[in-house]
Structures are given as C-alpha cells and as structure tokens.
Amino acid sequence: MAPRSPRSVTPGSRPLEAMEDWPFRDQDVLMASRSRQVCLTCHWFRHHAGPNCIPLLTCQLHQGLIAQGEHLSHRCQGWTDDLTRQRGWAPEAG
C-alpha cells in the first residue's frame, strides 16, 4: 500500500494533521465584534474534525485554533473592508 500523502490547507502550509497542534488565537489577534464581520463569515475560517471527532475551529490566515463560540463574536484585523474589496468577497459600495 502506498503511503498516504498529507492534505494541505493552502499551498506551502502544514498538513491538516498538524492543525490540532496549532496555538489558540487570543485577544492579541481576535477582538470582540458586534457586526456581521466575525470569524464565522471570514474567508479564512474553517471547521475540521479533530481527535475523537470533536470539531476544531481554525483560522487559516493565522494558522491558529479558535475557541468554541469565539467564532460567533470575534474577528481579527485580517477581516477588513479593504481586504474584502481587494479580494472581491463583497461588492464595492458606491
């Protein structure tokens, strides 16, 4: 049987199996948000099945874990209106 090749998150990133070893993101990266721009709606946010099928919430931009529930009320500087317009994730106003 041929060895299984690791699945990549993004080109040049660590394999999916290493995600559970990523550090948790904290207030240095995540800040409270009362808008629709939270981790859950970010292009970089992902759910993955971790050990024992417990979901891991990850930020691919910062290669870090997000604590359960934080994705609903927090965001980071990587999620800005300028980045949104530049990447084309939302129509430009005006």
N, C-alpha and C positions, 0 to 999 in steps of 0.2 A: 504494500500500500504506500502510495506517495505521501510525503509529508504535507500537511495542510499549510497553505500559505496564509500569513496573517492578513486580516482585513484591515484596510486603512480607513481612518476617519476622513482625512484630507491628504492630498499628496504631501509626502515628507513628514507626516505626523506619526506618532507612536501607534502600534496596533491596538485594536479595541480591547484586548485582554488587559492592557496596562491602565485602562481608564479607572478601574477600581482603586488604583494606587495614586491617582491624581489628588492634589490637596483640595480641601473645601475652600471656595471663594468666600471672603468675609467683607466687612464694611470698607476695607481698602479698595475693593473692586465694585461691590454691589451697594447700591443706595436705594432707599425706600422710594417708591413711586406710586402716585395715586392717579396715574394716567393709563392709557391703553398700551403704553410702551413699557412692558415688563418682559422679563426673561422668556416667558411663555410665548410671546409673539415675536421674539427675536429670531433672525435668520440662523444664528449660531447655536440656539438651544436644541438639545436632543434628549430623548428618553432611551435608555438602554436597559436590557435585562441584566442585572448584576448577579452575584452569587446567590444561590437559593431563590432565584427569580425575583429578587427584591429590586424594584426599579431604581436605576441611577439617573439622576438629572445632571446633565453636563453642559458646560459652555465650551464649545469648540474653539472659540476665539482665544480664551484664556487658558484652555486645557485644564479645566478645574471642575470639581463637583459643586453642585448647588444643593443646599439642604432642602429637605422636603418642605414644600409650602412657600419657600422663598421665591420661587419662580413666578408666583402669582402677585407678588407685591414689591419686587425689587428689579432693578435694571442696572446696567453699567454704562460707562462713558462710550463704549463701543456701539451703543444703540442711540444714535443721534439723528436729528432731522437731516443734517448734511450728509451723513453716511447713507441714510435712506434714499435721498435724491441721487447721490452718486452711484449707488448700486442698482437703482431702479426698483426698489422693493415697494415703493408707493408713488403714486402720481405726484408731480410737482404742482404746487398750488399757484394759481395766479397767472 
